[in-house]
């Protein structure tokens, strides 16, 4: 669903990307500022229990993750360094978001749910690592029900609604995210395993 929405979001962000590019702002600068803003907002608002305003601010900066790609495509091509930086800083941003939630949950006495938030962080990082490692070995790894955009949407929507007073929504969102992330890890491991067996079979022939 989120992949279907990406073209519309890209069209909406294109004028802003064009304006920034004319002023000498590079995609890498947008990526860095977006990640810095995400981490600072998450670690400032979430541990204080300000879930809704924190989510609004974080969402603003998360959009930079789309804006840098729009700017890179307008320039004609992305760089290897840009792709590496974007992927690396994605992990930093995720760490800020889920660490902020885990801190607030632990401080407010919801330690089990704090553990679930940390599990979401670790599982999300593992999902991304499996893909990166597989691609580094010459294989593909697009399998899985919960890629980063889906994980961010579930986590941020749950946090935002919890900040508006919706009961149990954060717990439901984090548990759903934990299960989906775990399933995605298994899906990707099986996907890569099948490819590895195929490669080994061709080598033996």
N, CA and C atoms as an extended XYZ file, in Angstrom:
615
Properties=species:S:1:pos:R:3:atomname:S:1:resname:S:1:resid:I:1 pbc="F F F"
N         0.824       -1.193        0.000 N   UNK     1
C         0.000        0.000        0.000 CA  UNK     1
C         0.866        1.254        0.000 C   UNK     1
N         1.917        1.231        0.852 N   UNK     2
C         2.783        2.402        0.944 CA  UNK     2
C         3.563        2.614       -0.342 C   UNK     2
N         3.904        1.534       -1.025 N   UNK     3
C         4.601        1.672       -2.298 CA  UNK     3
C         3.694        2.305       -3.336 C   UNK     3
N         2.389        2.024       -3.261 N   UNK     4
C         1.448        2.635       -4.196 CA  UNK     4
C         1.295        4.129       -3.933 C   UNK     4
N         1.451        4.533       -2.675 N   UNK     5
C         1.316        5.948       -2.320 CA  UNK     5
C         2.572        6.754       -2.641 C   UNK     5
N         3.700        6.088       -2.810 N   UNK     6
C         4.976        6.788       -3.006 CA  UNK     6
C         4.957        7.734       -4.205 C   UNK     6
N         4.400        7.352       -5.387 N   UNK     7
C         4.387        8.299       -6.517 CA  UNK     7
C         3.657        9.598       -6.194 C   UNK     7
N         2.529        9.497       -5.472 N   UNK     8
C         1.780       10.702       -5.116 CA  UNK     8
C         2.588       11.583       -4.172 C   UNK     8
N         3.241       10.960       -3.196 N   UNK     9
C         4.062       11.720       -2.256 CA  UNK     9
C         5.243       12.355       -2.985 C   UNK     9
N         5.813       11.625       -3.934 N   UNK    10
C         6.928       12.158       -4.713 CA  UNK    10
C         6.519       13.397       -5.491 C   UNK    10
N         5.344       13.356       -6.106 N   UNK    11
C         4.853       14.526       -6.846 CA  UNK    11
C         4.652       15.718       -5.919 C   UNK    11
N         4.165       15.450       -4.714 N   UNK    12
C         3.923       16.538       -3.765 CA  UNK    12
C         5.229       17.165       -3.278 C   UNK    12
N         6.279       16.350       -3.150 N   UNK    13
C         7.540       16.848       -2.628 CA  UNK    13
C         8.462       17.429       -3.695 C   UNK    13
N         8.161       17.167       -4.967 N   UNK    14
C         9.043       17.614       -6.043 CA  UNK    14
C         9.272       19.123       -6.057 C   UNK    14
N         8.233       19.975       -5.916 N   UNK    15
C         8.494       21.429       -5.901 CA  UNK    15
C         9.443       21.849       -4.780 C   UNK    15
N         9.279       21.261       -3.592 N   UNK    16
C        10.164       21.583       -2.482 CA  UNK    16
C        11.587       21.124       -2.771 C   UNK    16
N        11.713       19.920       -3.309 N   UNK    17
C        13.043       19.410       -3.656 CA  UNK    17
C        13.728       20.278       -4.689 C   UNK    17
N        12.965       20.739       -5.690 N   UNK    18
C        13.530       21.603       -6.721 CA  UNK    18
C        13.992       22.936       -6.132 C   UNK    18
N        13.195       23.468       -5.206 N   UNK    19
C        13.550       24.746       -4.581 CA  UNK    19
C        14.817       24.612       -3.732 C   UNK    19
N        14.921       23.520       -2.991 N   UNK    20
C        16.112       23.303       -2.170 CA  UNK    20
C        17.353       23.107       -3.038 C   UNK    20
N        17.196       22.356       -4.137 N   UNK    21
C        18.330       22.118       -5.028 CA  UNK    21
C        18.844       23.423       -5.632 C   UNK    21
N        17.929       24.342       -5.979 N   UNK    22
C        18.342       25.636       -6.551 CA  UNK    22
C        19.147       26.458       -5.546 C   UNK    22
N        18.937       26.218       -4.271 N   UNK    23
C        19.649       26.950       -3.229 CA  UNK    23
C        20.908       26.223       -2.760 C   UNK    23
N        21.274       25.186       -3.488 N   UNK    24
C        22.519       24.493       -3.200 CA  UNK    24
C        22.437       23.434       -2.118 C   UNK    24
N        21.220       23.063       -1.732 N   UNK    25
C        21.050       22.016       -0.712 CA  UNK    25
C        21.152       20.653       -1.392 C   UNK    25
N        22.002       19.795       -0.880 N   UNK    26
C        22.202       18.475       -1.488 CA  UNK    26
C        21.312       17.435       -0.814 C   UNK    26
N        21.031       16.314       -1.509 N   UNK    27
C        20.249       15.231       -0.882 CA  UNK    27
C        20.882       14.723        0.407 C   UNK    27
N        22.215       14.662        0.452 N   UNK    28
C        22.883       14.175        1.662 CA  UNK    28
C        22.660       15.116        2.840 C   UNK    28
N        22.608       16.408        2.573 N   UNK    29
C        22.320       17.371        3.631 CA  UNK    29
C        20.910       17.165        4.170 C   UNK    29
N        19.956       16.924        3.266 N   UNK    30
C        18.571       16.676        3.681 CA  UNK    30
C        18.491       15.403        4.520 C   UNK    30
N        19.192       14.363        4.093 N   UNK    31
C        19.215       13.104        4.839 CA  UNK    31
C        19.744       13.305        6.249 C   UNK    31
N        20.849       14.023        6.358 N   UNK    32
C        21.488       14.241        7.659 CA  UNK    32
C        20.615       15.077        8.582 C   UNK    32
N        20.058       16.171        8.056 N   UNK    33
C        19.203       17.033        8.873 CA  UNK    33
C        17.945       16.280        9.302 C   UNK    33
N        17.373       15.494        8.385 N   UNK    34
C        16.180       14.721        8.715 CA  UNK    34
C        16.433       13.733        9.840 C   UNK    34
N        17.562       13.034        9.769 N   UNK    35
C        17.891       12.064       10.818 CA  UNK    35
C        18.170       12.758       12.137 C   UNK    35
N        18.926       13.843       12.102 N   UNK    36
C        19.239       14.581       13.326 CA  UNK    36
C        17.952       15.092       13.981 C   UNK    36
N        17.055       15.640       13.168 N   UNK    37
C        15.790       16.127       13.704 CA  UNK    37
C        14.945       15.019       14.297 C   UNK    37
N        14.922       13.866       13.621 N   UNK    38
C        14.159       12.713       14.116 CA  UNK    38
C        14.666       12.261       15.482 C   UNK    38
N        15.983       12.104       15.592 N   UNK    39
C        16.575       11.610       16.843 CA  UNK    39
C        16.373       12.605       17.979 C   UNK    39
N        16.641       13.878       17.710 N   UNK    40
C        16.490       14.896       18.752 CA  UNK    40
C        15.033       14.985       19.220 C   UNK    40
N        14.101       14.983       18.265 N   UNK    41
C        12.684       15.063       18.626 CA  UNK    41
C        12.244       13.838       19.415 C   UNK    41
N        12.663       12.649       18.973 N   UNK    42
C        12.249       11.414       19.648 CA  UNK    42
C        12.785       11.358       21.071 C   UNK    42
N        14.044       11.751       21.263 N   UNK    43
C        14.647       11.668       22.590 CA  UNK    43
C        14.264       12.843       23.486 C   UNK    43
N        13.694       13.885       22.903 N   UNK    44
C        13.213       15.009       23.705 CA  UNK    44
C        11.755       14.811       24.103 C   UNK    44
N        10.895       14.514       23.143 N   UNK    45
C         9.460       14.432       23.412 CA  UNK    45
C         9.035       13.114       24.054 C   UNK    45
N         9.473       11.985       23.472 N   UNK    46
C         8.947       10.704       23.926 CA  UNK    46
C         9.270       10.386       25.389 C   UNK    46
N        10.503       10.562       25.865 N   UNK    47
C        10.766       10.251       27.281 CA  UNK    47
C         9.969       11.122       28.245 C   UNK    47
N         9.482       12.280       27.801 N   UNK    48
C         8.664       13.151       28.642 CA  UNK    48
C         7.191       12.763       28.608 C   UNK    48
N         6.847       11.802       27.726 N   UNK    49
C         5.451       11.401       27.594 CA  UNK    49
C         4.661       12.253       26.624 C   UNK    49
N         5.326       13.157       25.893 N   UNK    50
C         4.656       14.005       24.906 CA  UNK    50
C         4.575       13.254       23.574 C   UNK    50
N         3.738       12.240       23.535 N   UNK    51
C         3.729       11.337       22.390 CA  UNK    51
C         3.141       11.979       21.132 C   UNK    51
N         2.050       12.724       21.278 N   UNK    52
C         1.434       13.292       20.075 CA  UNK    52
C         2.276       14.403       19.456 C   UNK    52
N         2.684       15.439       20.206 N   UNK    53
C         3.536       16.455       19.580 CA  UNK    53
C         4.851       15.877       19.079 C   UNK    53
N         5.389       14.918       19.810 N   UNK    54
C         6.619       14.276       19.365 CA  UNK    54
C         6.442       13.577       18.032 C   UNK    54
N         5.321       12.886       17.880 N   UNK    55
C         5.050       12.170       16.631 CA  UNK    55
C         4.885       13.133       15.465 C   UNK    55
N         4.216       14.265       15.709 N   UNK    56
C         4.044       15.264       14.650 CA  UNK    56
C         5.391       15.786       14.176 C   UNK    56
N         6.263       16.135       15.117 N   UNK    57
C         7.585       16.656       14.761 CA  UNK    57
C         8.418       15.589       14.060 C   UNK    57
N         8.386       14.373       14.587 N   UNK    58
C         9.160       13.279       13.979 CA  UNK    58
C         8.688       13.009       12.555 C   UNK    58
N         7.380       12.991       12.349 N   UNK    59
C         6.834       12.743       11.006 CA  UNK    59
C         7.329       13.790       10.016 C   UNK    59
N         7.403       15.035       10.459 N   UNK    60
C         7.929       16.100        9.596 CA  UNK    60
C         9.342       15.766        9.133 C   UNK    60
N        10.178       15.338       10.056 N   UNK    61
C        11.563       15.038        9.690 CA  UNK    61
C        11.684       13.723        8.918 C   UNK    61
N        10.793       12.762        9.197 N   UNK    62
C        10.833       11.485        8.469 CA  UNK    62
C        10.566       11.702        6.982 C   UNK    62
N         9.781       12.724        6.649 N   UNK    63
C         9.511       13.014        5.244 CA  UNK    63
C        10.795       13.336        4.476 C   UNK    63
N        11.843       13.754        5.199 N   UNK    64
C        13.131       14.001        4.548 CA  UNK    64
C        13.676       12.728        3.912 C   UNK    64
N        13.254       11.570        4.446 N   UNK    65
C        13.697       10.294        3.889 CA  UNK    65
C        13.178       10.112        2.467 C   UNK    65
N        12.015       10.711        2.170 N   UNK    66
C        11.490       10.694        0.808 CA  UNK    66
C        12.049       11.855       -0.015 C   UNK    66
N        12.216       13.000        0.645 N   UNK    67
C        12.670       14.196       -0.066 CA  UNK    67
C        14.069       14.037       -0.635 C   UNK    67
N        14.977       13.374        0.110 N   UNK    68
C        16.335       13.213       -0.407 CA  UNK    68
C        16.348       12.340       -1.660 C   UNK    68
N        15.469       11.323       -1.684 N   UNK    69
C        15.380       10.481       -2.878 CA  UNK    69
C        14.828       11.245       -4.066 C   UNK    69
N        13.838       12.095       -3.819 N   UNK    70
C        13.276       12.930       -4.881 CA  UNK    70
C        14.354       13.835       -5.470 C   UNK    70
N        15.151       14.460       -4.600 N   UNK    71
C        16.204       15.365       -5.059 CA  UNK    71
C        17.282       14.619       -5.837 C   UNK    71
N        17.616       13.407       -5.388 N   UNK    72
C        18.628       12.616       -6.091 CA  UNK    72
C        18.150       12.237       -7.486 C   UNK    72
N        16.864       11.887       -7.617 N   UNK    73
C        16.340       11.533       -8.939 CA  UNK    73
C        16.273       12.747       -9.849 C   UNK    73
N        15.972       13.918       -9.297 N   UNK    74
C        15.942       15.125      -10.112 CA  UNK    74
C        17.338       15.473      -10.629 C   UNK    74
N        18.365       15.126       -9.843 N   UNK    75
C        19.735       15.392      -10.257 CA  UNK    75
C        20.208       14.409      -11.325 C   UNK    75
N        19.439       13.356      -11.540 N   UNK    76
C        19.771       12.405      -12.603 CA  UNK    76
C        20.221       11.061      -12.101 C   UNK    76
N        20.851       11.050      -10.945 N   UNK    77
C        21.301        9.773      -10.392 CA  UNK    77
C        21.729        9.976       -8.952 C   UNK    77
N        21.670        8.901       -8.192 N   UNK    78
C        22.151        8.951       -6.822 CA  UNK    78
C        23.590        8.473       -6.762 C   UNK    78
N        24.287        8.818       -5.703 N   UNK    79
C        25.665        8.394       -5.535 CA  UNK    79
C        25.734        7.172       -4.629 C   UNK    79
N        26.841        6.451       -4.740 N   UNK    80
C        27.048        5.291       -3.875 CA  UNK    80
C        27.123        5.749       -2.417 C   UNK    80
N        27.832        6.845       -2.191 N   UNK    81
C        27.933        7.368       -0.827 CA  UNK    81
C        26.562        7.797       -0.309 C   UNK    81
N        25.769        8.419       -1.158 N   UNK    82
C        24.441        8.853       -0.751 CA  UNK    82
C        23.560        7.691       -0.339 C   UNK    82
N        23.621        6.601       -1.110 N   UNK    83
C        22.827        5.413       -0.782 CA  UNK    83
C        23.288        4.805        0.534 C   UNK    83
N        24.610        4.747        0.716 N   UNK    84
C        25.163        4.202        1.963 CA  UNK    84
C        24.775        5.071        3.156 C   UNK    84
N        24.912        6.384        2.996 N   UNK    85
C        24.577        7.302        4.084 CA  UNK    85
C        23.103        7.208        4.459 C   UNK    85
N        22.238        7.157        3.448 N   UNK    86
C        20.801        7.086        3.685 CA  UNK    86
C        20.443        5.829        4.467 C   UNK    86
N        20.999        4.691        4.050 N   UNK    87
C        20.704        3.431        4.716 CA  UNK    87
C        21.221        3.431        6.153 C   UNK    87
N        22.421        3.965        6.354 N   UNK    88
C        23.011        3.995        7.695 CA  UNK    88
C        22.216        4.898        8.627 C   UNK    88
N        21.857        6.086        8.140 N   UNK    89
C        21.132        7.028        8.988 CA  UNK    89
C        19.689        6.582        9.246 C   UNK    89
N        19.136        5.752        8.362 N   UNK    90
C        17.821        5.161        8.638 CA  UNK    90
C        17.851        4.380        9.941 C   UNK    90
N        18.937        3.622       10.141 N   UNK    91
C        19.060        2.845       11.368 CA  UNK    91
C        19.180        3.765       12.583 C   UNK    91
N        19.891        4.870       12.412 N   UNK    92
C        20.048        5.816       13.517 CA  UNK    92
C        18.691        6.434       13.885 C   UNK    92
N        17.928        6.816       12.868 N   UNK    93
C        16.609        7.384       13.122 CA  UNK    93
C        15.688        6.406       13.829 C   UNK    93
N        15.676        5.156       13.366 N   UNK    94
C        14.850        4.128       14.010 CA  UNK    94
C        15.256        3.934       15.467 C   UNK    94
N        16.577        3.949       15.707 N   UNK    95
C        17.066        3.780       17.075 CA  UNK    95
C        16.559        4.907       17.968 C   UNK    95
N        16.560        6.123       17.451 N   UNK    96
C        16.071        7.248       18.233 CA  UNK    96
C        14.603        7.103       18.578 C   UNK    96
N        13.787        6.733       17.605 N   UNK    97
C        12.337        6.616       17.817 CA  UNK    97
C        12.006        5.546       18.855 C   UNK    97
N        12.518        4.340       18.654 N   UNK    98
C        12.133        3.249       19.547 CA  UNK    98
C        12.843        3.331       20.898 C   UNK    98
N        14.022        3.939       20.933 N   UNK    99
C        14.674        4.158       22.228 CA  UNK    99
C        13.886        5.170       23.048 C   UNK    99
N        13.409        6.232       22.387 N   UNK   100
C        12.602        7.226       23.088 CA  UNK   100
C        11.343        6.620       23.672 C   UNK   100
N        10.672        5.794       22.884 N   UNK   101
C         9.467        5.118       23.387 CA  UNK   101
C         9.801        4.175       24.535 C   UNK   101
N        10.896        3.426       24.391 N   UNK   102
C        11.274        2.471       25.433 CA  UNK   102
C        11.600        3.188       26.742 C   UNK   102
N        12.263        4.326       26.655 N   UNK   103
C        12.595        5.090       27.866 CA  UNK   103
C        11.319        5.528       28.582 C   UNK   103
N        10.371        6.089       27.812 N   UNK   104
C         9.132        6.546       28.442 CA  UNK   104
C         8.356        5.383       29.048 C   UNK   104
N         8.289        4.277       28.343 N   UNK   105
C         7.551        3.119       28.854 CA  UNK   105
C         8.197        2.580       30.127 C   UNK   105
N         9.524        2.549       30.160 N   UNK   106
C        10.213        2.059       31.353 CA  UNK   106
C        10.006        3.000       32.536 C   UNK   106
N        10.116        4.300       32.282 N   UNK   107
C         9.944        5.287       33.355 CA  UNK   107
C         8.522        5.282       33.895 C   UNK   107
N         7.551        5.033       33.012 N   UNK   108
C         6.149        5.042       33.438 CA  UNK   108
C         5.688        3.703       33.998 C   UNK   108
N         6.629        2.781       34.188 N   UNK   109
C         6.307        1.508       34.819 CA  UNK   109
C         5.847        0.406       33.889 C   UNK   109
N         5.867        0.648       32.573 N   UNK   110
C         5.425       -0.355       31.602 CA  UNK   110
C         6.650       -1.090       31.037 C   UNK   110
N         7.331       -1.794       31.913 N   UNK   111
C         8.628       -2.364       31.531 CA  UNK   111
C         8.511       -3.475       30.498 C   UNK   111
N         7.441       -4.256       30.568 N   UNK   112
C         7.264       -5.310       29.563 CA  UNK   112
C         7.101       -4.704       28.177 C   UNK   112
N         6.316       -3.653       28.105 N   UNK   113
C         6.111       -2.992       26.815 CA  UNK   113
C         7.377       -2.270       26.358 C   UNK   113
N         8.171       -1.791       27.316 N   UNK   114
C         9.462       -1.204       26.964 CA  UNK   114
C        10.347       -2.256       26.298 C   UNK   114
N        10.287       -3.482       26.808 N   UNK   115
C        11.042       -4.574       26.190 CA  UNK   115
C        10.563       -4.872       24.784 C   UNK   115
N         9.244       -4.771       24.563 N   UNK   116
C         8.691       -4.987       23.224 CA  UNK   116
C         9.206       -3.905       22.269 C   UNK   116
N         9.264       -2.658       22.750 N   UNK   117
C         9.775       -1.568       21.910 CA  UNK   117
C        11.230       -1.822       21.521 C   UNK   117
N        12.023       -2.300       22.471 N   UNK   118
C        13.420       -2.616       22.166 CA  UNK   118
C        13.524       -3.788       21.197 C   UNK   118
N        12.628       -4.773       21.354 N   UNK   119
C        12.604       -5.894       20.409 CA  UNK   119
C        12.300       -5.389       19.000 C   UNK   119
N        11.352       -4.453       18.886 N   UNK   120
C        11.022       -3.880       17.579 CA  UNK   120
C        12.244       -3.216       16.956 C   UNK   120
N        13.024       -2.522       17.789 N   UNK   121
C        14.234       -1.868       17.302 CA  UNK   121
C        15.245       -2.883       16.788 C   UNK   121
N        15.499       -3.924       17.579 N   UNK   122
C        16.484       -4.939       17.189 CA  UNK   122
C        16.011       -5.725       15.973 C   UNK   122
N        14.748       -6.131       15.966 N   UNK   123
C        14.220       -6.906       14.841 CA  UNK   123
C        14.223       -6.080       13.560 C   UNK   123
N        13.891       -4.786       13.673 N   UNK   124
C        13.915       -3.921       12.501 CA  UNK   124
C        15.313       -3.794       11.928 C   UNK   124
N        16.297       -3.649       12.813 N   UNK   125
C        17.682       -3.577       12.353 CA  UNK   125
C        18.107       -4.884       11.687 C   UNK   125
N        17.640       -6.003       12.233 N   UNK   126
C        17.983       -7.309       11.661 CA  UNK   126
C        17.342       -7.495       10.286 C   UNK   126
N        16.109       -7.015       10.123 N   UNK   127
C        15.444       -7.069        8.818 CA  UNK   127
C        16.295       -6.360        7.765 C   UNK   127
N        16.767       -5.171        8.111 N   UNK   128
C        17.578       -4.390        7.176 CA  UNK   128
C        18.942       -5.037        6.942 C   UNK   128
N        19.534       -5.601        7.998 N   UNK   129
C        20.847       -6.227        7.858 CA  UNK   129
C        20.786       -7.438        6.934 C   UNK   129
N        19.749       -8.251        7.086 N   UNK   130
C        19.623       -9.443        6.235 CA  UNK   130
C        19.601       -9.049        4.767 C   UNK   130
N        18.835       -7.999        4.456 N   UNK   131
C        18.768       -7.546        3.074 CA  UNK   131
C        20.122       -7.055        2.588 C   UNK   131
N        20.784       -6.233        3.411 N   UNK   132
C        22.079       -5.678        3.005 CA  UNK   132
C        23.115       -6.785        2.806 C   UNK   132
N        23.137       -7.740        3.713 N   UNK   133
C        24.111       -8.831        3.616 CA  UNK   133
C        23.829       -9.704        2.406 C   UNK   133
N        22.554       -9.980        2.160 N   UNK   134
C        22.195      -10.800        0.997 CA  UNK   134
C        22.613      -10.106       -0.296 C   UNK   134
N        22.332       -8.816       -0.401 N   UNK   135
C        22.693       -8.080       -1.604 CA  UNK   135
C        24.206       -7.987       -1.750 C   UNK   135
N        24.932       -7.926       -0.621 N   UNK   136
C        26.387       -7.917       -0.674 CA  UNK   136
C        26.957       -9.219       -1.206 C   UNK   136
N        26.185      -10.302       -1.063 N   UNK   137
C        26.600      -11.611       -1.565 CA  UNK   137
C        26.028      -11.901       -2.949 C   UNK   137
N        25.419      -10.900       -3.557 N   UNK   138
C        24.913      -11.054       -4.923 CA  UNK   138
C        23.518      -11.623       -5.032 C   UNK   138
N        22.779      -11.658       -3.942 N   UNK   139
C        21.415      -12.165       -3.972 CA  UNK   139
C        20.424      -11.017       -3.789 C   UNK   139
N        19.143      -11.308       -3.928 N   UNK   140
C        18.114      -10.303       -3.712 CA  UNK   140
C        17.353      -10.636       -2.422 C   UNK   140
N        16.738       -9.627       -1.835 N   UNK   141
C        15.999       -9.880       -0.599 CA  UNK   141
C        14.941       -8.811       -0.400 C   UNK   141
N        13.871       -8.907       -1.183 N   UNK   142
C        12.756       -7.962       -1.075 CA  UNK   142
C        11.566       -8.574       -0.337 C   UNK   142
N        11.731       -9.768        0.179 N   UNK   143
C        10.624      -10.469        0.829 CA  UNK   143
C        10.308       -9.843        2.178 C   UNK   143
N         9.086      -10.081        2.652 N   UNK   144
C         8.739       -9.647        3.999 CA  UNK   144
C         7.523       -8.742        4.043 C   UNK   144
N         6.758       -8.861        5.118 N   UNK   145
C         5.521       -8.089        5.244 CA  UNK   145
C         5.741       -6.736        5.912 C   UNK   145
N         6.895       -6.536        6.556 N   UNK   146
C         7.105       -5.302        7.321 CA  UNK   146
C         8.461       -4.690        6.988 C   UNK   146
N         8.503       -3.918        5.902 N   UNK   147
C         9.710       -3.167        5.590 CA  UNK   147
C         9.712       -1.879        6.403 C   UNK   147
N        10.749       -1.066        6.250 N   UNK   148
C        10.891        0.106        7.111 CA  UNK   148
C         9.703        1.065        7.039 C   UNK   148
N         9.177        1.399        5.862 N   UNK   149
C         8.032        2.323        5.847 CA  UNK   149
C         6.841        1.809        6.651 C   UNK   149
N         6.538        0.520        6.513 N   UNK   150
C         5.422       -0.044        7.275 CA  UNK   150
C         5.696        0.006        8.768 C   UNK   150
N         6.937       -0.291        9.160 N   UNK   151
C         7.277       -0.271       10.581 CA  UNK   151
C         7.154        1.142       11.147 C   UNK   151
N         7.610        2.127       10.387 N   UNK   152
C         7.513        3.508       10.853 CA  UNK   152
C         6.064        3.960       10.989 C   UNK   152
N         5.244        3.614        9.991 N   UNK   153
C         3.839        4.034       10.029 CA  UNK   153
C         3.138        3.434       11.244 C   UNK   153
N         3.317        2.144       11.467 N   UNK   154
C         2.662        1.489       12.605 CA  UNK   154
C         3.133        2.100       13.920 C   UNK   154
N         4.449        2.255       14.058 N   UNK   155
C         4.991        2.787       15.300 CA  UNK   155
C         4.566        4.219       15.566 C   UNK   155
N         4.636        5.074       14.550 N   UNK   156
C         4.312        6.486       14.747 CA  UNK   156
C         2.807        6.707       14.929 C   UNK   156
N         2.005        5.993       14.163 N   UNK   157
C         0.547        6.132       14.324 CA  UNK   157
C         0.118        5.677       15.716 C   UNK   157
N         0.663        4.558       16.165 N   UNK   158
C         0.313        4.059       17.500 CA  UNK   158
C         0.738        5.048       18.574 C   UNK   158
N         1.944        5.598       18.456 N   UNK   159
C         2.427        6.564       19.444 CA  UNK   159
C         1.587        7.834       19.423 C   UNK   159
N         1.274        8.322       18.219 N   UNK   160
C         0.482        9.541       18.103 CA  UNK   160
C        -0.910        9.389       18.690 C   UNK   160
N        -1.565        8.272       18.387 N   UNK   161
C        -2.912        8.038       18.921 CA  UNK   161
C        -2.883        7.833       20.431 C   UNK   161
N        -1.824        7.193       20.919 N   UNK   162
C        -1.682        7.042       22.368 CA  UNK   162
C        -1.554        8.413       23.030 C   UNK   162
N        -0.841        9.315       22.342 N   UNK   163
C        -0.710       10.667       22.867 CA  UNK   163
C        -2.021       11.419       22.898 C   UNK   163
N        -2.974       11.022       22.069 N   UNK   164
C        -4.307       11.642       22.059 CA  UNK   164
C        -5.262       10.970       23.044 C   UNK   164
N        -4.750        9.946       23.739 N   UNK   165
C        -5.557        9.308       24.769 CA  UNK   165
C        -6.273        8.044       24.349 C   UNK   165
N        -5.997        7.525       23.176 N   UNK   166
C        -6.629        6.272       22.748 CA  UNK   166
C        -6.062        5.123       23.585 C   UNK   166
N        -6.902        4.416       24.338 N   UNK   167
C        -6.375        3.378       25.240 CA  UNK   167
C        -5.867        2.150       24.500 C   UNK   167
N        -4.790        1.590       25.017 N   UNK   168
C        -4.207        0.321       24.562 CA  UNK   168
C        -3.611        0.377       23.154 C   UNK   168
N        -3.720        1.491       22.453 N   UNK   169
C        -3.296        1.510       21.052 CA  UNK   169
C        -1.784        1.349       20.912 C   UNK   169
N        -1.023        1.915       21.860 N   UNK   170
C         0.430        1.778       21.768 CA  UNK   170
C         0.843        0.330       21.989 C   UNK   170
N         0.222       -0.322       22.965 N   UNK   171
C         0.534       -1.731       23.213 CA  UNK   171
C         0.181       -2.585       22.000 C   UNK   171
N        -0.996       -2.349       21.432 N   UNK   172
C        -1.421       -3.110       20.252 CA  UNK   172
C        -0.453       -2.863       19.092 C   UNK   172
N        -0.097       -1.594       18.875 N   UNK   173
C         0.793       -1.268       17.775 CA  UNK   173
C         2.167       -1.888       17.928 C   UNK   173
N         2.735       -1.814       19.130 N   UNK   174
C         4.076       -2.367       19.345 CA  UNK   174
C         4.092       -3.886       19.257 C   UNK   174
N         3.062       -4.536       19.816 N   UNK   175
C         3.012       -6.001       19.700 CA  UNK   175
C         2.821       -6.427       18.246 C   UNK   175
N         1.961       -5.719       17.525 N   UNK   176
C         1.760       -6.017       16.111 CA  UNK   176
C         3.059       -5.840       15.338 C   UNK   176
N         3.751       -4.763       15.648 N   UNK   177
C         5.017       -4.490       14.977 CA  UNK   177
C         6.073       -5.538       15.318 C   UNK   177
N         6.098       -5.964       16.569 N   UNK   178
C         7.061       -6.986       16.982 CA  UNK   178
C         6.820       -8.298       16.235 C   UNK   178
N         5.560       -8.712       16.169 N   UNK   179
C         5.230       -9.955       15.463 CA  UNK   179
C         5.541       -9.834       13.974 C   UNK   179
N         5.135       -8.715       13.362 N   UNK   180
C         5.378       -8.524       11.929 CA  UNK   180
C         6.865       -8.494       11.621 C   UNK   180
N         7.655       -7.860       12.485 N   UNK   181
C         9.101       -7.798       12.272 CA  UNK   181
C         9.731       -9.183       12.387 C   UNK   181
N         9.284       -9.953       13.398 N   UNK   182
C         9.805      -11.311       13.560 CA  UNK   182
C         9.457      -12.183       12.359 C   UNK   182
N         8.228      -12.056       11.867 N   UNK   183
C         7.813      -12.807       10.686 CA  UNK   183
C         8.655      -12.408        9.477 C   UNK   183
N         8.931      -11.122        9.343 N   UNK   184
C         9.722      -10.641        8.215 CA  UNK   184
C        11.145      -11.187        8.269 C   UNK   184
N        11.720      -11.250        9.467 N   UNK   185
C        13.056      -11.837        9.615 CA  UNK   185
C        13.052      -13.278        9.106 C   UNK   185
N        12.062      -14.055        9.519 N   UNK   186
C        11.981      -15.452        9.089 CA  UNK   186
C        11.770      -15.534        7.581 C   UNK   186
N        10.876      -14.695        7.041 N   UNK   187
C        10.624      -14.695        5.602 CA  UNK   187
C        11.900      -14.411        4.824 C   UNK   187
N        12.665      -13.448        5.277 N   UNK   188
C        13.885      -13.088        4.554 CA  UNK   188
C        14.960      -14.158        4.685 C   UNK   188
N        15.055      -14.767        5.858 N   UNK   189
C        16.015      -15.856        6.016 CA  UNK   189
C        15.685      -17.012        5.073 C   UNK   189
N        14.408      -17.364        4.995 N   UNK   190
C        14.006      -18.459        4.104 CA  UNK   190
C        14.231      -18.080        2.638 C   UNK   190
N        13.937      -16.837        2.295 N   UNK   191
C        14.135      -16.366        0.922 CA  UNK   191
C        15.600      -16.463        0.519 C   UNK   191
N        16.494      -16.008        1.397 N   UNK   192
C        17.930      -16.055        1.105 CA  UNK   192
C        18.422      -17.494        1.105 C   UNK   192
N        17.883      -18.311        2.003 N   UNK   193
C        18.292      -19.721        2.060 CA  UNK   193
C        17.980      -20.434        0.749 C   UNK   193
N        16.793      -20.168        0.199 N   UNK   194
C        16.439      -20.797       -1.078 CA  UNK   194
C        17.398      -20.361       -2.193 C   UNK   194
N        17.738      -19.095       -2.212 N   UNK   195
C        18.669      -18.620       -3.239 CA  UNK   195
C        20.055      -19.232       -3.052 C   UNK   195
N        20.492      -19.336       -1.809 N   UNK   196
C        21.810      -19.910       -1.530 CA  UNK   196
C        21.868      -21.368       -1.969 C   UNK   196
N        20.796      -22.118       -1.722 N   UNK   197
C        20.749      -23.512       -2.159 CA  UNK   197
C        20.794      -23.608       -3.675 C   UNK   197
N        20.105      -22.676       -4.342 N   UNK   198
C        20.101      -22.675       -5.799 CA  UNK   198
C        21.485      -22.391       -6.342 C   UNK   198
N        22.171      -21.428       -5.728 N   UNK   199
C        23.540      -21.096       -6.153 CA  UNK   199
C        24.474      -22.288       -5.936 C   UNK   199
N        24.332      -22.933       -4.785 N   UNK   200
C        25.178      -24.107       -4.482 CA  UNK   200
C        24.915      -25.230       -5.469 C   UNK   200
N        23.647      -25.418       -5.850 N   UNK   201
C        23.288      -26.483       -6.788 CA  UNK   201
C        23.902      -26.225       -8.151 C   UNK   201
N        23.866      -24.975       -8.598 N   UNK   202
C        24.455      -24.652       -9.905 CA  UNK   202
C        25.962      -24.808       -9.875 C   UNK   202
N        26.565      -24.491       -8.733 N   UNK   203
C        28.024      -24.612       -8.610 CA  UNK   203
C        28.451      -26.074       -8.699 C   UNK   203
N        27.680      -26.966       -8.054 N   UNK   204
C        28.023      -28.386       -8.073 CA  UNK   204
C        27.923      -28.978       -9.471 C   UNK   204
N        27.033      -28.419      -10.287 N   UNK   205
C        26.880      -28.927      -11.658 CA  UNK   205
C        28.104      -28.540      -12.499 C   UNK   205
